[in-house]
Amino acid sequence: MSARWGSRGFLGLSSGWNEVEPTAEYDWPHWTDGARWEIRHGEDYEVPTVEMKALVEAKGEELKREVQVWMLGEDEPQKLRFLFELDRLSRAIKSGGDNVGWGVFGSS
């Protein structure tokens, strides 16, 4: 089951969107929400971790968003951690809209 993680460790397990993963269906709406995620081979995905990393990176390209991806594990990585960066407007909306920074229109 995928989990979010923070600078001090895990923030908690996700709601378990899918206990048995259908082939090639992933929780992209949650995984691309701007939170940090850790997913595990055999629980969240079945393809080799290197291939899943490529899928995460491809999703970033598809969404035109920066994505940071780390493979975790010794000889054969068994987990991925990743973070899809939100664009400036999405970050502002998520934070309550206080820092949208539209600027000053006109001059005085």
MODELLER restraints for C-alpha pairs under 7 A, 6 or more apart:
rsr = mdl.restraints
at = mdl.atoms
rsr.add(forms.Gaussian(group=physical.xy_distance, feature=features.Distance(at['CA:1:A'], at['CA:16:A']), mean=6.03, stdev=0.5))
rsr.add(forms.Gaussian(group=physical.xy_distance, feature=features.Distance(at['CA:1:A'], at['CA:43:A']), mean=5.66, stdev=0.5))
rsr.add(forms.Gaussian(group=physical.xy_distance, feature=features.Distance(at['CA:1:A'], at['CA:44:A']), mean=5.89, stdev=0.5))
rsr.add(forms.Gaussian(group=physical.xy_distance, feature=features.Distance(at['CA:2:A'], at['CA:13:A']), mean=6.38, stdev=0.5))
rsr.add(forms.Gaussian(group=physical.xy_distance, feature=features.Distance(at['CA:2:A'], at['CA:14:A']), mean=5.97, stdev=0.5))
rsr.add(forms.Gaussian(group=physical.xy_distance, feature=features.Distance(at['CA:2:A'], at['CA:37:A']), mean=6.93, stdev=0.5))
rsr.add(forms.Gaussian(group=physical.xy_distance, feature=features.Distance(at['CA:2:A'], at['CA:38:A']), mean=5.80, stdev=0.5))
rsr.add(forms.Gaussian(group=physical.xy_distance, feature=features.Distance(at['CA:2:A'], at['CA:39:A']), mean=4.65, stdev=0.5))
rsr.add(forms.Gaussian(group=physical.xy_distance, feature=features.Distance(at['CA:2:A'], at['CA:40:A']), mean=6.80, stdev=0.5))
rsr.add(forms.Gaussian(group=physical.xy_distance, feature=features.Distance(at['CA:2:A'], at['CA:44:A']), mean=6.27, stdev=0.5))
rsr.add(forms.Gaussian(group=physical.xy_distance, feature=features.Distance(at['CA:3:A'], at['CA:10:A']), mean=7.00, stdev=0.5))
rsr.add(forms.Gaussian(group=physical.xy_distance, feature=features.Distance(at['CA:3:A'], at['CA:12:A']), mean=5.95, stdev=0.5))
rsr.add(forms.Gaussian(group=physical.xy_distance, feature=features.Distance(at['CA:3:A'], at['CA:13:A']), mean=4.36, stdev=0.5))
rsr.add(forms.Gaussian(group=physical.xy_distance, feature=features.Distance(at['CA:3:A'], at['CA:14:A']), mean=5.29, stdev=0.5))
rsr.add(forms.Gaussian(group=physical.xy_distance, feature=features.Distance(at['CA:3:A'], at['CA:37:A']), mean=5.73, stdev=0.5))
rsr.add(forms.Gaussian(group=physical.xy_distance, feature=features.Distance(at['CA:3:A'], at['CA:38:A']), mean=5.33, stdev=0.5))
rsr.add(forms.Gaussian(group=physical.xy_distance, feature=features.Distance(at['CA:3:A'], at['CA:39:A']), mean=6.62, stdev=0.5))
rsr.add(forms.Gaussian(group=physical.xy_distance, feature=features.Distance(at['CA:4:A'], at['CA:10:A']), mean=5.93, stdev=0.5))
rsr.add(forms.Gaussian(group=physical.xy_distance, feature=features.Distance(at['CA:4:A'], at['CA:11:A']), mean=5.42, stdev=0.5))
rsr.add(forms.Gaussian(group=physical.xy_distance, feature=features.Distance(at['CA:4:A'], at['CA:12:A']), mean=6.01, stdev=0.5))
rsr.add(forms.Gaussian(group=physical.xy_distance, feature=features.Distance(at['CA:4:A'], at['CA:13:A']), mean=6.45, stdev=0.5))
rsr.add(forms.Gaussian(group=physical.xy_distance, feature=features.Distance(at['CA:4:A'], at['CA:14:A']), mean=6.91, stdev=0.5))
rsr.add(forms.Gaussian(group=physical.xy_distance, feature=features.Distance(at['CA:4:A'], at['CA:35:A']), mean=6.91, stdev=0.5))
rsr.add(forms.Gaussian(group=physical.xy_distance, feature=features.Distance(at['CA:4:A'], at['CA:36:A']), mean=5.45, stdev=0.5))
rsr.add(forms.Gaussian(group=physical.xy_distance, feature=features.Distance(at['CA:4:A'], at['CA:37:A']), mean=4.40, stdev=0.5))
rsr.add(forms.Gaussian(group=physical.xy_distance, feature=features.Distance(at['CA:4:A'], at['CA:38:A']), mean=6.02, stdev=0.5))
rsr.add(forms.Gaussian(group=physical.xy_distance, feature=features.Distance(at['CA:5:A'], at['CA:11:A']), mean=4.92, stdev=0.5))
rsr.add(forms.Gaussian(group=physical.xy_distance, feature=features.Distance(at['CA:5:A'], at['CA:36:A']), mean=5.72, stdev=0.5))
rsr.add(forms.Gaussian(group=physical.xy_distance, feature=features.Distance(at['CA:5:A'], at['CA:37:A']), mean=6.04, stdev=0.5))
rsr.add(forms.Gaussian(group=physical.xy_distance, feature=features.Distance(at['CA:5:A'], at['CA:38:A']), mean=6.82, stdev=0.5))
rsr.add(forms.Gaussian(group=physical.xy_distance, feature=features.Distance(at['CA:6:A'], at['CA:36:A']), mean=6.99, stdev=0.5))
rsr.add(forms.Gaussian(group=physical.xy_distance, feature=features.Distance(at['CA:21:A'], at['CA:44:A']), mean=6.84, stdev=0.5))
rsr.add(forms.Gaussian(group=physical.xy_distance, feature=features.Distance(at['CA:31:A'], at['CA:37:A']), mean=6.55, stdev=0.5))
rsr.add(forms.Gaussian(group=physical.xy_distance, feature=features.Distance(at['CA:32:A'], at['CA:84:A']), mean=5.37, stdev=0.5))
rsr.add(forms.Gaussian(group=physical.xy_distance, feature=features.Distance(at['CA:33:A'], at['CA:84:A']), mean=6.99, stdev=0.5))
rsr.add(forms.Gaussian(group=physical.xy_distance, feature=features.Distance(at['CA:34:A'], at['CA:83:A']), mean=6.16, stdev=0.5))
rsr.add(forms.Gaussian(group=physical.xy_distance, feature=features.Distance(at['CA:34:A'], at['CA:84:A']), mean=5.13, stdev=0.5))
rsr.add(forms.Gaussian(group=physical.xy_distance, feature=features.Distance(at['CA:34:A'], at['CA:85:A']), mean=5.58, stdev=0.5))
rsr.add(forms.Gaussian(group=physical.xy_distance, feature=features.Distance(at['CA:34:A'], at['CA:86:A']), mean=5.60, stdev=0.5))
rsr.add(forms.Gaussian(group=physical.xy_distance, feature=features.Distance(at['CA:35:A'], at['CA:83:A']), mean=6.12, stdev=0.5))
rsr.add(forms.Gaussian(group=physical.xy_distance, feature=features.Distance(at['CA:36:A'], at['CA:82:A']), mean=5.84, stdev=0.5))
rsr.add(forms.Gaussian(group=physical.xy_distance, feature=features.Distance(at['CA:36:A'], at['CA:83:A']), mean=4.74, stdev=0.5))
rsr.add(forms.Gaussian(group=physical.xy_distance, feature=features.Distance(at['CA:37:A'], at['CA:81:A']), mean=5.46, stdev=0.5))
rsr.add(forms.Gaussian(group=physical.xy_distance, feature=features.Distance(at['CA:37:A'], at['CA:82:A']), mean=5.42, stdev=0.5))
rsr.add(forms.Gaussian(group=physical.xy_distance, feature=features.Distance(at['CA:37:A'], at['CA:83:A']), mean=6.40, stdev=0.5))
rsr.add(forms.Gaussian(group=physical.xy_distance, feature=features.Distance(at['CA:38:A'], at['CA:79:A']), mean=6.78, stdev=0.5))
rsr.add(forms.Gaussian(group=physical.xy_distance, feature=features.Distance(at['CA:38:A'], at['CA:80:A']), mean=5.50, stdev=0.5))
rsr.add(forms.Gaussian(group=physical.xy_distance, feature=features.Distance(at['CA:38:A'], at['CA:81:A']), mean=4.25, stdev=0.5))
rsr.add(forms.Gaussian(group=physical.xy_distance, feature=features.Distance(at['CA:38:A'], at['CA:82:A']), mean=6.56, stdev=0.5))
rsr.add(forms.Gaussian(group=physical.xy_distance, feature=features.Distance(at['CA:39:A'], at['CA:79:A']), mean=5.62, stdev=0.5))
rsr.add(forms.Gaussian(group=physical.xy_distance, feature=features.Distance(at['CA:39:A'], at['CA:80:A']), mean=5.38, stdev=0.5))
rsr.add(forms.Gaussian(group=physical.xy_distance, feature=features.Distance(at['CA:39:A'], at['CA:81:A']), mean=6.51, stdev=0.5))
rsr.add(forms.Gaussian(group=physical.xy_distance, feature=features.Distance(at['CA:40:A'], at['CA:78:A']), mean=6.01, stdev=0.5))
rsr.add(forms.Gaussian(group=physical.xy_distance, feature=features.Distance(at['CA:40:A'], at['CA:79:A']), mean=4.47, stdev=0.5))
rsr.add(forms.Gaussian(group=physical.xy_distance, feature=features.Distance(at['CA:40:A'], at['CA:80:A']), mean=6.60, stdev=0.5))
rsr.add(forms.Gaussian(group=physical.xy_distance, feature=features.Distance(at['CA:41:A'], at['CA:49:A']), mean=6.64, stdev=0.5))
rsr.add(forms.Gaussian(group=physical.xy_distance, feature=features.Distance(at['CA:41:A'], at['CA:78:A']), mean=5.21, stdev=0.5))
rsr.add(forms.Gaussian(group=physical.xy_distance, feature=features.Distance(at['CA:41:A'], at['CA:79:A']), mean=5.92, stdev=0.5))
rsr.add(forms.Gaussian(group=physical.xy_distance, feature=features.Distance(at['CA:49:A'], at['CA:77:A']), mean=6.13, stdev=0.5))
rsr.add(forms.Gaussian(group=physical.xy_distance, feature=features.Distance(at['CA:49:A'], at['CA:78:A']), mean=6.18, stdev=0.5))
rsr.add(forms.Gaussian(group=physical.xy_distance, feature=features.Distance(at['CA:49:A'], at['CA:79:A']), mean=6.86, stdev=0.5))
rsr.add(forms.Gaussian(group=physical.xy_distance, feature=features.Distance(at['CA:53:A'], at['CA:69:A']), mean=6.90, stdev=0.5))
rsr.add(forms.Gaussian(group=physical.xy_distance, feature=features.Distance(at['CA:57:A'], at['CA:67:A']), mean=6.53, stdev=0.5))
rsr.add(forms.Gaussian(group=physical.xy_distance, feature=features.Distance(at['CA:60:A'], at['CA:66:A']), mean=5.96, stdev=0.5))
rsr.add(forms.Gaussian(group=physical.xy_distance, feature=features.Distance(at['CA:60:A'], at['CA:67:A']), mean=5.70, stdev=0.5))
rsr.add(forms.Gaussian(group=physical.xy_distance, feature=features.Distance(at['CA:60:A'], at['CA:84:A']), mean=7.00, stdev=0.5))
rsr.add(forms.Gaussian(group=physical.xy_distance, feature=features.Distance(at['CA:65:A'], at['CA:84:A']), mean=6.66, stdev=0.5))
rsr.add(forms.Gaussian(group=physical.xy_distance, feature=features.Distance(at['CA:65:A'], at['CA:85:A']), mean=6.16, stdev=0.5))
rsr.add(forms.Gaussian(group=physical.xy_distance, feature=features.Distance(at['CA:66:A'], at['CA:84:A']), mean=6.02, stdev=0.5))
rsr.add(forms.Gaussian(group=physical.xy_distance, feature=features.Distance(at['CA:66:A'], at['CA:85:A']), mean=5.35, stdev=0.5))
rsr.add(forms.Gaussian(group=physical.xy_distance, feature=features.Distance(at['CA:67:A'], at['CA:82:A']), mean=6.88, stdev=0.5))
rsr.add(forms.Gaussian(group=physical.xy_distance, feature=features.Distance(at['CA:67:A'], at['CA:83:A']), mean=5.58, stdev=0.5))
rsr.add(forms.Gaussian(group=physical.xy_distance, feature=features.Distance(at['CA:67:A'], at['CA:84:A']), mean=4.38, stdev=0.5))
rsr.add(forms.Gaussian(group=physical.xy_distance, feature=features.Distance(at['CA:67:A'], at['CA:85:A']), mean=5.89, stdev=0.5))
rsr.add(forms.Gaussian(group=physical.xy_distance, feature=features.Distance(at['CA:68:A'], at['CA:82:A']), mean=5.34, stdev=0.5))
rsr.add(forms.Gaussian(group=physical.xy_distance, feature=features.Distance(at['CA:68:A'], at['CA:83:A']), mean=5.29, stdev=0.5))
rsr.add(forms.Gaussian(group=physical.xy_distance, feature=features.Distance(at['CA:68:A'], at['CA:84:A']), mean=6.59, stdev=0.5))
rsr.add(forms.Gaussian(group=physical.xy_distance, feature=features.Distance(at['CA:69:A'], at['CA:80:A']), mean=6.83, stdev=0.5))
rsr.add(forms.Gaussian(group=physical.xy_distance, feature=features.Distance(at['CA:69:A'], at['CA:81:A']), mean=5.72, stdev=0.5))
rsr.add(forms.Gaussian(group=physical.xy_distance, feature=features.Distance(at['CA:69:A'], at['CA:82:A']), mean=4.32, stdev=0.5))
rsr.add(forms.Gaussian(group=physical.xy_distance, feature=features.Distance(at['CA:69:A'], at['CA:83:A']), mean=6.76, stdev=0.5))
rsr.add(forms.Gaussian(group=physical.xy_distance, feature=features.Distance(at['CA:70:A'], at['CA:80:A']), mean=5.61, stdev=0.5))
rsr.add(forms.Gaussian(group=physical.xy_distance, feature=features.Distance(at['CA:70:A'], at['CA:81:A']), mean=5.11, stdev=0.5))
rsr.add(forms.Gaussian(group=physical.xy_distance, feature=features.Distance(at['CA:70:A'], at['CA:82:A']), mean=6.25, stdev=0.5))
rsr.add(forms.Gaussian(group=physical.xy_distance, feature=features.Distance(at['CA:71:A'], at['CA:77:A']), mean=5.84, stdev=0.5))
rsr.add(forms.Gaussian(group=physical.xy_distance, feature=features.Distance(at['CA:71:A'], at['CA:79:A']), mean=5.92, stdev=0.5))
rsr.add(forms.Gaussian(group=physical.xy_distance, feature=features.Distance(at['CA:71:A'], at['CA:80:A']), mean=4.65, stdev=0.5))
rsr.add(forms.Gaussian(group=physical.xy_distance, feature=features.Distance(at['CA:71:A'], at['CA:81:A']), mean=6.52, stdev=0.5))
rsr.add(forms.Gaussian(group=physical.xy_distance, feature=features.Distance(at['CA:72:A'], at['CA:78:A']), mean=6.23, stdev=0.5))
rsr.add(forms.Gaussian(group=physical.xy_distance, feature=features.Distance(at['CA:72:A'], at['CA:79:A']), mean=5.03, stdev=0.5))
rsr.add(forms.Gaussian(group=physical.xy_distance, feature=features.Distance(at['CA:72:A'], at['CA:80:A']), mean=5.88, stdev=0.5))
rsr.add(forms.Gaussian(group=physical.xy_distance, feature=features.Distance(at['CA:73:A'], at['CA:79:A']), mean=6.67, stdev=0.5))
rsr.add(forms.Gaussian(group=physical.xy_distance, feature=features.Distance(at['CA:89:A'], at['CA:100:A']), mean=6.42, stdev=0.5))
rsr.add(forms.Gaussian(group=physical.xy_distance, feature=features.Distance(at['CA:92:A'], at['CA:98:A']), mean=6.67, stdev=0.5))
rsr.add(forms.Gaussian(group=physical.xy_distance, feature=features.Distance(at['CA:92:A'], at['CA:99:A']), mean=5.56, stdev=0.5))
rsr.add(forms.Gaussian(group=physical.xy_distance, feature=features.Distance(at['CA:92:A'], at['CA:100:A']), mean=5.13, stdev=0.5))
